[in-house]
Amino acid sequence: MELGVKSKTWLKGFHVLFACAWLGSALAMVLVLALKAQPNSGFQLYSVTSLLTVIDDFIIVPGAIGCLLTGLLYSVFTKWGLTKFYWIIF
């Protein structure tokens, strides 16, 4: 079963959206760590770690899961399939 053109476009759009959220939040975490590498007080340390936890729990994890699921749907419901190209399996 293959998806239509409009369905493929929507699926690809969601896949790119999830990938951008995943990558963008990972870069945001790197920037937060780079800018606050030496916290001066316990409150600053708590603030940085809680910010990193929120970014990780609410953006990175859903972005990675969404990217995985849309990628699997994209490979199952298009002509490429899951096993036609080995770099997709890898």
PDB file of N, CA, C and O in Angstrom:
ATOM      1  N   MET A   1       0.836  -1.183   0.000  1.00  0.00           N
ATOM      2  CA  MET A   1       0.000   0.000   0.000  1.00  0.00           C
ATOM      3  C   MET A   1       0.879   1.244   0.000  1.00  0.00           C
ATOM      4  O   MET A   1       1.784   1.372   0.825  1.00  0.00           O
ATOM      5  N   GLU A   2       0.615   2.142  -0.910  1.00  0.00           N
ATOM      6  CA  GLU A   2       1.380   3.380  -0.992  1.00  0.00           C
ATOM      7  C   GLU A   2       0.501   4.567  -0.656  1.00  0.00           C
ATOM      8  O   GLU A   2      -0.712   4.546  -0.865  1.00  0.00           O
ATOM      9  N   LEU A   3       1.131   5.593  -0.138  1.00  0.00           N
ATOM     10  CA  LEU A   3       0.420   6.824   0.181  1.00  0.00           C
ATOM     11  C   LEU A   3       0.295   7.698  -1.057  1.00  0.00           C
ATOM     12  O   LEU A   3       1.087   7.590  -1.993  1.00  0.00           O
ATOM     13  N   GLY A   4      -0.702   8.556  -1.047  1.00  0.00           N
ATOM     14  CA  GLY A   4      -0.846   9.504  -2.132  1.00  0.00           C
ATOM     15  C   GLY A   4       0.151  10.642  -1.999  1.00  0.00           C
ATOM     16  O   GLY A   4       0.896  10.716  -1.022  1.00  0.00           O
ATOM     17  N   VAL A   5       0.159  11.521  -2.977  1.00  0.00           N
ATOM     18  CA  VAL A   5       1.115  12.619  -2.996  1.00  0.00           C
ATOM     19  C   VAL A   5       0.889  13.570  -1.813  1.00  0.00           C
ATOM     20  O   VAL A   5       1.843  13.997  -1.163  1.00  0.00           O
ATOM     21  N   LYS A   6      -0.358  13.891  -1.545  1.00  0.00           N
ATOM     22  CA  LYS A   6      -0.657  14.810  -0.455  1.00  0.00           C
ATOM     23  C   LYS A   6      -0.311  14.193   0.903  1.00  0.00           C
ATOM     24  O   LYS A   6       0.203  14.882   1.784  1.00  0.00           O
ATOM     25  N   SER A   7      -0.585  12.924   1.068  1.00  0.00           N
ATOM     26  CA  SER A   7      -0.255  12.238   2.329  1.00  0.00           C
ATOM     27  C   SER A   7       1.256  12.164   2.533  1.00  0.00           C
ATOM     28  O   SER A   7       1.745  12.361   3.645  1.00  0.00           O
ATOM     29  N   LYS A   8       1.992  11.880   1.462  1.00  0.00           N
ATOM     30  CA  LYS A   8       3.455  11.848   1.561  1.00  0.00           C
ATOM     31  C   LYS A   8       4.000  13.212   1.950  1.00  0.00           C
ATOM     32  O   LYS A   8       4.939  13.305   2.741  1.00  0.00           O
ATOM     33  N   THR A   9       3.426  14.261   1.404  1.00  0.00           N
ATOM     34  CA  THR A   9       3.883  15.613   1.713  1.00  0.00           C
ATOM     35  C   THR A   9       3.643  15.935   3.180  1.00  0.00           C
ATOM     36  O   THR A   9       4.515  16.495   3.846  1.00  0.00           O
ATOM     37  N   TRP A  10       2.469  15.585   3.684  1.00  0.00           N
ATOM     38  CA  TRP A  10       2.186  15.825   5.100  1.00  0.00           C
ATOM     39  C   TRP A  10       3.118  15.020   5.994  1.00  0.00           C
ATOM     40  O   TRP A  10       3.630  15.540   6.985  1.00  0.00           O
ATOM     41  N   LEU A  11       3.340  13.761   5.655  1.00  0.00           N
ATOM     42  CA  LEU A  11       4.205  12.907   6.449  1.00  0.00           C
ATOM     43  C   LEU A  11       5.641  13.408   6.440  1.00  0.00           C
ATOM     44  O   LEU A  11       6.311  13.416   7.472  1.00  0.00           O
ATOM     45  N   LYS A  12       6.105  13.822   5.273  1.00  0.00           N
ATOM     46  CA  LYS A  12       7.456  14.370   5.176  1.00  0.00           C
ATOM     47  C   LYS A  12       7.574  15.670   5.962  1.00  0.00           C
ATOM     48  O   LYS A  12       8.602  15.922   6.592  1.00  0.00           O
ATOM     49  N   GLY A  13       6.535  16.496   5.933  1.00  0.00           N
ATOM     50  CA  GLY A  13       6.541  17.734   6.698  1.00  0.00           C
ATOM     51  C   GLY A  13       6.627  17.485   8.196  1.00  0.00           C
ATOM     52  O   GLY A  13       7.386  18.150   8.901  1.00  0.00           O
ATOM     53  N   PHE A  14       5.837  16.512   8.686  1.00  0.00           N
ATOM     54  CA  PHE A  14       5.909  16.176  10.108  1.00  0.00           C
ATOM     55  C   PHE A  14       7.264  15.585  10.468  1.00  0.00           C
ATOM     56  O   PHE A  14       7.793  15.858  11.546  1.00  0.00           O
ATOM     57  N   HIS A  15       7.828  14.779   9.578  1.00  0.00           N
ATOM     58  CA  HIS A  15       9.142  14.193   9.830  1.00  0.00           C
ATOM     59  C   HIS A  15      10.209  15.287   9.952  1.00  0.00           C
ATOM     60  O   HIS A  15      11.045  15.251  10.855  1.00  0.00           O
ATOM     61  N   VAL A  16      10.172  16.241   9.049  1.00  0.00           N
ATOM     62  CA  VAL A  16      11.133  17.350   9.104  1.00  0.00           C
ATOM     63  C   VAL A  16      10.904  18.204  10.355  1.00  0.00           C
ATOM     64  O   VAL A  16      11.865  18.656  10.977  1.00  0.00           O
ATOM     65  N   LEU A  17       9.655  18.423  10.723  1.00  0.00           N
ATOM     66  CA  LEU A  17       9.343  19.181  11.936  1.00  0.00           C
ATOM     67  C   LEU A  17       9.905  18.502  13.179  1.00  0.00           C
ATOM     68  O   LEU A  17      10.527  19.157  14.014  1.00  0.00           O
ATOM     69  N   PHE A  18       9.691  17.204  13.307  1.00  0.00           N
ATOM     70  CA  PHE A  18      10.221  16.472  14.452  1.00  0.00           C
ATOM     71  C   PHE A  18      11.747  16.469  14.450  1.00  0.00           C
ATOM     72  O   PHE A  18      12.363  16.603  15.507  1.00  0.00           O
ATOM     73  N   ALA A  19      12.362  16.319  13.284  1.00  0.00           N
ATOM     74  CA  ALA A  19      13.823  16.323  13.201  1.00  0.00           C
ATOM     75  C   ALA A  19      14.390  17.689  13.583  1.00  0.00           C
ATOM     76  O   ALA A  19      15.413  17.762  14.265  1.00  0.00           O
ATOM     77  N   CYS A  20      13.743  18.765  13.154  1.00  0.00           N
ATOM     78  CA  CYS A  20      14.204  20.111  13.509  1.00  0.00           C
ATOM     79  C   CYS A  20      14.045  20.373  15.003  1.00  0.00           C
ATOM     80  O   CYS A  20      14.909  20.995  15.621  1.00  0.00           O
ATOM     81  N   ALA A  21      12.949  19.904  15.584  1.00  0.00           N
ATOM     82  CA  ALA A  21      12.756  20.068  17.031  1.00  0.00           C
ATOM     83  C   ALA A  21      13.818  19.297  17.797  1.00  0.00           C
ATOM     84  O   ALA A  21      14.348  19.790  18.793  1.00  0.00           O
ATOM     85  N   TRP A  22      14.128  18.102  17.344  1.00  0.00           N
ATOM     86  CA  TRP A  22      15.128  17.266  17.998  1.00  0.00           C
ATOM     87  C   TRP A  22      16.513  17.921  17.921  1.00  0.00           C
ATOM     88  O   TRP A  22      17.193  18.068  18.937  1.00  0.00           O
ATOM     89  N   LEU A  23      16.915  18.303  16.734  1.00  0.00           N
ATOM     90  CA  LEU A  23      18.234  18.897  16.551  1.00  0.00           C
ATOM     91  C   LEU A  23      18.336  20.277  17.206  1.00  0.00           C
ATOM     92  O   LEU A  23      19.346  20.592  17.835  1.00  0.00           O
ATOM     93  N   GLY A  24      17.307  21.086  17.060  1.00  0.00           N
ATOM     94  CA  GLY A  24      17.330  22.422  17.646  1.00  0.00           C
ATOM     95  C   GLY A  24      17.393  22.393  19.155  1.00  0.00           C
ATOM     96  O   GLY A  24      18.113  23.190  19.756  1.00  0.00           O
ATOM     97  N   SER A  25      16.654  21.490  19.781  1.00  0.00           N
ATOM     98  CA  SER A  25      16.700  21.409  21.235  1.00  0.00           C
ATOM     99  C   SER A  25      18.023  20.833  21.723  1.00  0.00           C
ATOM    100  O   SER A  25      18.498  21.208  22.795  1.00  0.00           O
ATOM    101  N   ALA A  26      18.623  19.935  20.959  1.00  0.00           N
ATOM    102  CA  ALA A  26      19.946  19.430  21.327  1.00  0.00           C
ATOM    103  C   ALA A  26      20.982  20.555  21.267  1.00  0.00           C
ATOM    104  O   ALA A  26      21.843  20.651  22.140  1.00  0.00           O
ATOM    105  N   LEU A  27      20.901  21.395  20.249  1.00  0.00           N
ATOM    106  CA  LEU A  27      21.809  22.545  20.169  1.00  0.00           C
ATOM    107  C   LEU A  27      21.536  23.547  21.291  1.00  0.00           C
ATOM    108  O   LEU A  27      22.466  24.165  21.809  1.00  0.00           O
ATOM    109  N   ALA A  28      20.272  23.710  21.666  1.00  0.00           N
ATOM    110  CA  ALA A  28      19.943  24.601  22.777  1.00  0.00           C
ATOM    111  C   ALA A  28      20.541  24.085  24.078  1.00  0.00           C
ATOM    112  O   ALA A  28      21.013  24.872  24.899  1.00  0.00           O
ATOM    113  N   MET A  29      20.525  22.775  24.271  1.00  0.00           N
ATOM    114  CA  MET A  29      21.133  22.215  25.478  1.00  0.00           C
ATOM    115  C   MET A  29      22.642  22.450  25.500  1.00  0.00           C
ATOM    116  O   MET A  29      23.211  22.753  26.549  1.00  0.00           O
ATOM    117  N   VAL A  30      23.279  22.311  24.357  1.00  0.00           N
ATOM    118  CA  VAL A  30      24.719  22.562  24.280  1.00  0.00           C
ATOM    119  C   VAL A  30      25.028  24.031  24.599  1.00  0.00           C
ATOM    120  O   VAL A  30      25.988  24.330  25.310  1.00  0.00           O
ATOM    121  N   LEU A  31      24.212  24.934  24.071  1.00  0.00           N
ATOM    122  CA  LEU A  31      24.411  26.354  24.355  1.00  0.00           C
ATOM    123  C   LEU A  31      24.198  26.682  25.824  1.00  0.00           C
ATOM    124  O   LEU A  31      24.960  27.461  26.398  1.00  0.00           O
ATOM    125  N   VAL A  32      23.182  26.105  26.437  1.00  0.00           N
ATOM    126  CA  VAL A  32      22.946  26.347  27.865  1.00  0.00           C
ATOM    127  C   VAL A  32      24.123  25.845  28.682  1.00  0.00           C
ATOM    128  O   VAL A  32      24.559  26.515  29.618  1.00  0.00           O
ATOM    129  N   LEU A  33      24.634  24.689  28.343  1.00  0.00           N
ATOM    130  CA  LEU A  33      25.781  24.153  29.068  1.00  0.00           C
ATOM    131  C   LEU A  33      27.045  24.984  28.832  1.00  0.00           C
ATOM    132  O   LEU A  33      27.855  25.158  29.742  1.00  0.00           O
ATOM    133  N   ALA A  34      27.208  25.492  27.621  1.00  0.00           N
ATOM    134  CA  ALA A  34      28.392  26.288  27.319  1.00  0.00           C
ATOM    135  C   ALA A  34      28.352  27.650  28.012  1.00  0.00           C
ATOM    136  O   ALA A  34      29.387  28.162  28.437  1.00  0.00           O
ATOM    137  N   LEU A  35      27.158  28.235  28.127  1.00  0.00           N
ATOM    138  CA  LEU A  35      27.050  29.560  28.725  1.00  0.00           C
ATOM    139  C   LEU A  35      27.031  29.530  30.249  1.00  0.00           C
ATOM    140  O   LEU A  35      27.428  30.505  30.887  1.00  0.00           O
ATOM    141  N   LYS A  36      26.587  28.453  30.832  1.00  0.00           N
ATOM    142  CA  LYS A  36      26.519  28.336  32.288  1.00  0.00           C
ATOM    143  C   LYS A  36      27.357  27.161  32.777  1.00  0.00           C
ATOM    144  O   LYS A  36      26.871  26.331  33.546  1.00  0.00           O
ATOM    145  N   ALA A  37      28.596  27.083  32.344  1.00  0.00           N
ATOM    146  CA  ALA A  37      29.440  25.963  32.713  1.00  0.00           C
ATOM    147  C   ALA A  37      29.855  26.024  34.181  1.00  0.00           C
ATOM    148  O   ALA A  37      30.069  24.981  34.799  1.00  0.00           O
ATOM    149  N   GLN A  38      29.973  27.221  34.749  1.00  0.00           N
ATOM    150  CA  GLN A  38      30.386  27.395  36.140  1.00  0.00           C
ATOM    151  C   GLN A  38      29.319  28.148  36.922  1.00  0.00           C
ATOM    152  O   GLN A  38      29.435  29.361  37.092  1.00  0.00           O
ATOM    153  N   PRO A  39      28.284  27.467  37.403  1.00  0.00           N
ATOM    154  CA  PRO A  39      27.269  28.177  38.183  1.00  0.00           C
ATOM    155  C   PRO A  39      27.861  28.665  39.503  1.00  0.00           C
ATOM    156  O   PRO A  39      28.676  27.978  40.118  1.00  0.00           O
ATOM    157  N   ASN A  40      27.442  29.865  39.935  1.00  0.00           N
ATOM    158  CA  ASN A  40      28.001  30.482  41.128  1.00  0.00           C
ATOM    159  C   ASN A  40      27.271  30.092  42.404  1.00  0.00           C
ATOM    160  O   ASN A  40      27.834  30.209  43.492  1.00  0.00           O
ATOM    161  N   SER A  41      26.050  29.638  42.294  1.00  0.00           N
ATOM    162  CA  SER A  41      25.294  29.286  43.493  1.00  0.00           C
ATOM    163  C   SER A  41      24.471  28.030  43.230  1.00  0.00           C
ATOM    164  O   SER A  41      24.375  27.547  42.102  1.00  0.00           O
ATOM    165  N   GLY A  42      23.889  27.525  44.293  1.00  0.00           N
ATOM    166  CA  GLY A  42      23.054  26.345  44.170  1.00  0.00           C
ATOM    167  C   GLY A  42      21.795  26.618  43.367  1.00  0.00           C
ATOM    168  O   GLY A  42      21.298  25.751  42.647  1.00  0.00           O
ATOM    169  N   PHE A  43      21.280  27.852  43.502  1.00  0.00           N
ATOM    170  CA  PHE A  43      20.082  28.206  42.749  1.00  0.00           C
ATOM    171  C   PHE A  43      20.360  28.225  41.251  1.00  0.00           C
ATOM    172  O   PHE A  43      19.525  27.782  40.462  1.00  0.00           O
ATOM    173  N   GLN A  44      21.526  28.733  40.852  1.00  0.00           N
ATOM    174  CA  GLN A  44      21.875  28.735  39.431  1.00  0.00           C
ATOM    175  C   GLN A  44      22.058  27.311  38.910  1.00  0.00           C
ATOM    176  O   GLN A  44      21.639  26.994  37.797  1.00  0.00           O
ATOM    177  N   LEU A  45      22.674  26.471  39.705  1.00  0.00           N
ATOM    178  CA  LEU A  45      22.845  25.073  39.306  1.00  0.00           C
ATOM    179  C   LEU A  45      21.491  24.382  39.163  1.00  0.00           C
ATOM    180  O   LEU A  45      21.270  23.628  38.216  1.00  0.00           O
ATOM    181  N   TYR A  46      20.588  24.643  40.106  1.00  0.00           N
ATOM    182  CA  TYR A  46      19.243  24.075  40.028  1.00  0.00           C
ATOM    183  C   TYR A  46      18.499  24.588  38.797  1.00  0.00           C
ATOM    184  O   TYR A  46      17.803  23.825  38.128  1.00  0.00           O
ATOM    185  N   SER A  47      18.644  25.875  38.501  1.00  0.00           N
ATOM    186  CA  SER A  47      17.970  26.459  37.338  1.00  0.00           C
ATOM    187  C   SER A  47      18.458  25.832  36.040  1.00  0.00           C
ATOM    188  O   SER A  47      17.658  25.493  35.168  1.00  0.00           O
ATOM    189  N   VAL A  48      19.763  25.679  35.915  1.00  0.00           N
ATOM    190  CA  VAL A  48      20.333  25.109  34.684  1.00  0.00           C
ATOM    191  C   VAL A  48      19.909  23.658  34.526  1.00  0.00           C
ATOM    192  O   VAL A  48      19.500  23.245  33.441  1.00  0.00           O
ATOM    193  N   THR A  49      20.002  22.882  35.598  1.00  0.00           N
ATOM    194  CA  THR A  49      19.649  21.469  35.472  1.00  0.00           C
ATOM    195  C   THR A  49      18.151  21.279  35.242  1.00  0.00           C
ATOM    196  O   THR A  49      17.756  20.371  34.511  1.00  0.00           O
ATOM    197  N   SER A  50      17.313  22.116  35.852  1.00  0.00           N
ATOM    198  CA  SER A  50      15.874  21.985  35.598  1.00  0.00           C
ATOM    199  C   SER A  50      15.525  22.407  34.174  1.00  0.00           C
ATOM    200  O   SER A  50      14.645  21.811  33.554  1.00  0.00           O
ATOM    201  N   LEU A  51      16.208  23.435  33.643  1.00  0.00           N
ATOM    202  CA  LEU A  51      15.992  23.828  32.251  1.00  0.00           C
ATOM    203  C   LEU A  51      16.393  22.703  31.297  1.00  0.00           C
ATOM    204  O   LEU A  51      15.675  22.412  30.341  1.00  0.00           O
ATOM    205  N   LEU A  52      17.532  22.077  31.558  1.00  0.00           N
ATOM    206  CA  LEU A  52      17.975  20.967  30.712  1.00  0.00           C
ATOM    207  C   LEU A  52      17.015  19.787  30.802  1.00  0.00           C
ATOM    208  O   LEU A  52      16.777  19.102  29.807  1.00  0.00           O
ATOM    209  N   THR A  53      16.464  19.547  31.982  1.00  0.00           N
ATOM    210  CA  THR A  53      15.498  18.462  32.148  1.00  0.00           C
ATOM    211  C   THR A  53      14.220  18.739  31.363  1.00  0.00           C
ATOM    212  O   THR A  53      13.679  17.839  30.721  1.00  0.00           O
ATOM    213  N   VAL A  54      13.736  19.977  31.409  1.00  0.00           N
ATOM    214  CA  VAL A  54      12.518  20.328  30.673  1.00  0.00           C
ATOM    215  C   VAL A  54      12.742  20.206  29.172  1.00  0.00           C
ATOM    216  O   VAL A  54      11.896  19.663  28.461  1.00  0.00           O
ATOM    217  N   ILE A  55      13.873  20.706  28.685  1.00  0.00           N
ATOM    218  CA  ILE A  55      14.182  20.602  27.254  1.00  0.00           C
ATOM    219  C   ILE A  55      14.266  19.135  26.846  1.00  0.00           C
ATOM    220  O   ILE A  55      13.753  18.745  25.797  1.00  0.00           O
ATOM    221  N   ASP A  56      14.908  18.334  27.671  1.00  0.00           N
ATOM    222  CA  ASP A  56      15.075  16.922  27.340  1.00  0.00           C
ATOM    223  C   ASP A  56      13.747  16.182  27.365  1.00  0.00           C
ATOM    224  O   ASP A  56      13.436  15.439  26.434  1.00  0.00           O
ATOM    225  N   ASP A  57      12.959  16.378  28.418  1.00  0.00           N
ATOM    226  CA  ASP A  57      11.726  15.608  28.580  1.00  0.00           C
ATOM    227  C   ASP A  57      10.624  16.025  27.620  1.00  0.00           C
ATOM    228  O   ASP A  57       9.856  15.181  27.160  1.00  0.00           O
ATOM    229  N   PHE A  58      10.533  17.316  27.309  1.00  0.00           N
ATOM    230  CA  PHE A  58       9.379  17.795  26.551  1.00  0.00           C
ATOM    231  C   PHE A  58       9.664  18.148  25.096  1.00  0.00           C
ATOM    232  O   PHE A  58       8.727  18.388  24.335  1.00  0.00           O
ATOM    233  N   ILE A  59      10.942  18.186  24.685  1.00  0.00           N
ATOM    234  CA  ILE A  59      11.230  18.498  23.289  1.00  0.00           C
ATOM    235  C   ILE A  59      12.062  17.395  22.632  1.00  0.00           C
ATOM    236  O   ILE A  59      11.708  16.903  21.560  1.00  0.00           O
ATOM    237  N   ILE A  60      13.164  17.010  23.271  1.00  0.00           N
ATOM    238  CA  ILE A  60      14.054  16.032  22.641  1.00  0.00           C
ATOM    239  C   ILE A  60      13.399  14.656  22.537  1.00  0.00           C
ATOM    240  O   ILE A  60      13.414  14.043  21.470  1.00  0.00           O
ATOM    241  N   VAL A  61      12.835  14.174  23.621  1.00  0.00           N
ATOM    242  CA  VAL A  61      12.253  12.830  23.595  1.00  0.00           C
ATOM    243  C   VAL A  61      11.062  12.747  22.632  1.00  0.00           C
ATOM    244  O   VAL A  61      11.021  11.825  21.817  1.00  0.00           O
ATOM    245  N   PRO A  62      10.087  13.675  22.689  1.00  0.00           N
ATOM    246  CA  PRO A  62       9.006  13.588  21.694  1.00  0.00           C
ATOM    247  C   PRO A  62       9.497  13.802  20.260  1.00  0.00           C
ATOM    248  O   PRO A  62       8.970  13.192  19.329  1.00  0.00           O
ATOM    249  N   GLY A  63      10.507  14.665  20.075  1.00  0.00           N
ATOM    250  CA  GLY A  63      11.042  14.868  18.729  1.00  0.00           C
ATOM    251  C   GLY A  63      11.696  13.613  18.183  1.00  0.00           C
ATOM    252  O   GLY A  63      11.524  13.279  17.011  1.00  0.00           O
ATOM    253  N   ALA A  64      12.449  12.913  19.029  1.00  0.00           N
ATOM    254  CA  ALA A  64      13.111  11.681  18.586  1.00  0.00           C
ATOM    255  C   ALA A  64      12.089  10.583  18.301  1.00  0.00           C
ATOM    256  O   ALA A  64      12.203   9.872  17.303  1.00  0.00           O
ATOM    257  N   ILE A  65      11.098  10.445  19.169  1.00  0.00           N
ATOM    258  CA  ILE A  65      10.078   9.421  18.955  1.00  0.00           C
ATOM    259  C   ILE A  65       9.248   9.749  17.710  1.00  0.00           C
ATOM    260  O   ILE A  65       8.941   8.862  16.914  1.00  0.00           O
ATOM    261  N   GLY A  66       8.889  11.017  17.547  1.00  0.00           N
ATOM    262  CA  GLY A  66       8.139  11.421  16.362  1.00  0.00           C
ATOM    263  C   GLY A  66       8.925  11.210  15.089  1.00  0.00           C
ATOM    264  O   GLY A  66       8.369  10.785  14.076  1.00  0.00           O
ATOM    265  N   CYS A  67      10.220  11.505  15.128  1.00  0.00           N
ATOM    266  CA  CYS A  67      11.073  11.295  13.959  1.00  0.00           C
ATOM    267  C   CYS A  67      11.173   9.805  13.625  1.00  0.00           C
ATOM    268  O   CYS A  67      11.133   9.422  12.456  1.00  0.00           O
ATOM    269  N   LEU A  68      11.302   8.977  14.644  1.00  0.00           N
ATOM    270  CA  LEU A  68      11.366   7.531  14.424  1.00  0.00           C
ATOM    271  C   LEU A  68      10.058   7.008  13.834  1.00  0.00           C
ATOM    272  O   LEU A  68      10.075   6.254  12.861  1.00  0.00           O
ATOM    273  N   LEU A  69       8.932   7.402  14.415  1.00  0.00           N
ATOM    274  CA  LEU A  69       7.644   6.896  13.940  1.00  0.00           C
ATOM    275  C   LEU A  69       7.312   7.378  12.533  1.00  0.00           C
ATOM    276  O   LEU A  69       6.851   6.592  11.705  1.00  0.00           O
ATOM    277  N   THR A  70       7.540   8.663  12.253  1.00  0.00           N
ATOM    278  CA  THR A  70       7.257   9.152  10.902  1.00  0.00           C
ATOM    279  C   THR A  70       8.222   8.550   9.893  1.00  0.00           C
ATOM    280  O   THR A  70       7.840   8.305   8.748  1.00  0.00           O
ATOM    281  N   GLY A  71       9.461   8.308  10.294  1.00  0.00           N
ATOM    282  CA  GLY A  71      10.408   7.648   9.396  1.00  0.00           C
ATOM    283  C   GLY A  71       9.995   6.223   9.077  1.00  0.00           C
ATOM    284  O   GLY A  71      10.111   5.777   7.936  1.00  0.00           O
ATOM    285  N   LEU A  72       9.508   5.500  10.097  1.00  0.00           N
ATOM    286  CA  LEU A  72       9.019   4.145   9.855  1.00  0.00           C
ATOM    287  C   LEU A  72       7.783   4.147   8.969  1.00  0.00           C
ATOM    288  O   LEU A  72       7.668   3.331   8.054  1.00  0.00           O
ATOM    289  N   LEU A  73       6.857   5.065   9.240  1.00  0.00           N
ATOM    290  CA  LEU A  73       5.668   5.166   8.390  1.00  0.00           C
ATOM    291  C   LEU A  73       6.043   5.526   6.961  1.00  0.00           C
ATOM    292  O   LEU A  73       5.482   4.992   6.004  1.00  0.00           O
ATOM    293  N   TYR A  74       6.995   6.437   6.831  1.00  0.00           N
ATOM    294  CA  TYR A  74       7.433   6.855   5.495  1.00  0.00           C
ATOM    295  C   TYR A  74       8.059   5.690   4.739  1.00  0.00           C
ATOM    296  O   TYR A  74       7.840   5.536   3.538  1.00  0.00           O
ATOM    297  N   SER A  75       8.833   4.876   5.437  1.00  0.00           N
ATOM    298  CA  SER A  75       9.482   3.764   4.739  1.00  0.00           C
ATOM    299  C   SER A  75       8.530   2.612   4.475  1.00  0.00           C
ATOM    300  O   SER A  75       8.705   1.895   3.490  1.00  0.00           O
ATOM    301  N   VAL A  76       7.531   2.410   5.317  1.00  0.00           N
ATOM    302  CA  VAL A  76       6.595   1.302   5.101  1.00  0.00           C
ATOM    303  C   VAL A  76       5.595   1.628   3.994  1.00  0.00           C
ATOM    304  O   VAL A  76       5.276   0.767   3.175  1.00  0.00           O
ATOM    305  N   PHE A  77       5.100   2.864   3.964  1.00  0.00           N
ATOM    306  CA  PHE A  77       4.027   3.206   3.034  1.00  0.00           C
ATOM    307  C   PHE A  77       4.494   3.904   1.762  1.00  0.00           C
ATOM    308  O   PHE A  77       3.697   4.563   1.095  1.00  0.00           O
ATOM    309  N   THR A  78       5.756   3.773   1.420  1.00  0.00           N
ATOM    310  CA  THR A  78       6.234   4.286   0.137  1.00  0.00           C
ATOM    311  C   THR A  78       6.896   3.155  -0.636  1.00  0.00           C
ATOM    312  O   THR A  78       7.006   2.033  -0.141  1.00  0.00           O
ATOM    313  N   LYS A  79       7.328   3.455  -1.833  1.00  0.00           N
ATOM    314  CA  LYS A  79       7.894   2.407  -2.684  1.00  0.00           C
ATOM    315  C   LYS A  79       9.260   1.916  -2.210  1.00  0.00           C
ATOM    316  O   LYS A  79       9.723   0.868  -2.661  1.00  0.00           O
ATOM    317  N   TRP A  80       9.916   2.654  -1.305  1.00  0.00           N
ATOM    318  CA  TRP A  80      11.255   2.260  -0.877  1.00  0.00           C
ATOM    319  C   TRP A  80      11.227   1.108   0.104  1.00  0.00           C
ATOM    320  O   TRP A  80      12.127   0.270   0.079  1.00  0.00           O
ATOM    321  N   GLY A  81      10.250   1.036   0.947  1.00  0.00           N
ATOM    322  CA  GLY A  81      10.159  -0.059   1.909  1.00  0.00           C
ATOM    323  C   GLY A  81      11.215   0.055   3.000  1.00  0.00           C
ATOM    324  O   GLY A  81      11.971   1.026   3.058  1.00  0.00           O
ATOM    325  N   LEU A  82      11.251  -0.939   3.848  1.00  0.00           N
ATOM    326  CA  LEU A  82      12.191  -0.920   4.974  1.00  0.00           C
ATOM    327  C   LEU A  82      13.563  -1.456   4.607  1.00  0.00           C
ATOM    328  O   LEU A  82      14.556  -1.058   5.217  1.00  0.00           O
ATOM    329  N   THR A  83      13.646  -2.338   3.639  1.00  0.00           N
ATOM    330  CA  THR A  83      14.908  -3.040   3.400  1.00  0.00           C
ATOM    331  C   THR A  83      15.498  -2.833   2.016  1.00  0.00           C
ATOM    332  O   THR A  83      16.422  -3.555   1.640  1.00  0.00           O
ATOM    333  N   LYS A  84      15.006  -1.882   1.248  1.00  0.00           N
ATOM    334  CA  LYS A  84      15.554  -1.705  -0.096  1.00  0.00           C
ATOM    335  C   LYS A  84      16.946  -1.064  -0.033  1.00  0.00           C
ATOM    336  O   LYS A  84      17.841  -1.456  -0.782  1.00  0.00           O
ATOM    337  N   PHE A  85      17.131  -0.089   0.850  1.00  0.00           N
ATOM    338  CA  PHE A  85      18.430   0.557   1.010  1.00  0.00           C
ATOM    339  C   PHE A  85      18.976   0.251   2.396  1.00  0.00           C
ATOM    340  O   PHE A  85      18.285   0.430   3.399  1.00  0.00           O
ATOM    341  N   TYR A  86      20.216  -0.210   2.445  1.00  0.00           N
ATOM    342  CA  TYR A  86      20.792  -0.617   3.723  1.00  0.00           C
ATOM    343  C   TYR A  86      21.106   0.547   4.638  1.00  0.00           C
ATOM    344  O   TYR A  86      21.185   0.357   5.851  1.00  0.00           O
ATOM    345  N   TRP A  87      21.292   1.766   4.097  1.00  0.00           N
ATOM    346  CA  TRP A  87      21.570   2.910   4.962  1.00  0.00           C
ATOM    347  C   TRP A  87      20.332   3.307   5.750  1.00  0.00           C
ATOM    348  O   TRP A  87      20.455   3.938   6.800  1.00  0.00           O
ATOM    349  N   ILE A  88      19.145   2.957   5.274  1.00  0.00           N
ATOM    350  CA  ILE A  88      17.921   3.230   6.036  1.00  0.00           C
ATOM    351  C   ILE A  88      17.842   2.298   7.232  1.00  0.00           C
ATOM    352  O   ILE A  88      17.425   2.711   8.314  1.00  0.00           O
ATOM    353  N   ILE A  89      18.234   1.054   7.050  1.00  0.00           N
ATOM    354  CA  ILE A  89      18.245   0.104   8.160  1.00  0.00           C
ATOM    355  C   ILE A  89      19.271   0.525   9.197  1.00  0.00           C
ATOM    356  O   ILE A  89      19.017   0.440  10.399  1.00  0.00           O
ATOM    357  N   PHE A  90      20.422   0.977   8.739  1.00  0.00           N
ATOM    358  CA  PHE A  90      21.492   1.376   9.651  1.00  0.00           C
ATOM    359  C   PHE A  90      21.078   2.594  10.440  1.00  0.00           C
ATOM    360  O   PHE A  90      21.847   3.086  11.266  1.00  0.00           O
TER     361      PHE A  90
END
